[in-house]
Amino acid sequence: MKHHCSICLKQLKKDQQVYMDDFYAIKHPECFEWNPEYILDKGTFQEIVIKYPKYFKDFNV
């Protein structure tokens, strides 16, 4: 399964920097359209998936 940015729909790679918003959606930093207060976490795609297994249990990176 390919994982993608919830805004631009481009595939995410494990070493790309991403933001996770308060809806647990993962986006590229340049795609994030909301106020910074809605960012729950930042890091690489792989770091976020590993840190939040409850929300990303089907993601393999």
Residue pairs with C-beta under 8 A, 6 or more apart in sequence:
1 58
1 59
1 60
2 11
3 11
3 12
3 26
3 45
3 59
3 61
4 10
4 11
4 12
5 12
5 18
5 26
5 27
5 28
5 31
6 25
6 26
6 27
7 27
7 28
7 31
7 32
7 33
8 28
8 31
10 28
12 18
12 26
12 28
12 45
13 45
14 44
14 45
14 46
14 61
15 44
15 45
15 46
16 28
16 44
16 45
17 28
17 29
17 42
17 43
17 44
18 26
18 27
18 28
18 29
18 42
18 43
18 44
18 45
18 48
19 26
19 27
19 28
19 29
19 32
19 39
19 41
19 42
20 26
20 27
20 39
20 40
20 41
20 42
20 48
20 52
21 27
21 32
21 34
21 38
21 39
21 40
22 38
22 40
24 40
24 52
24 55
26 45
26 48
29 42
32 39
41 48
41 51
41 52
43 51
45 61
46 61
48 56
49 56
49 59
49 61
50 61
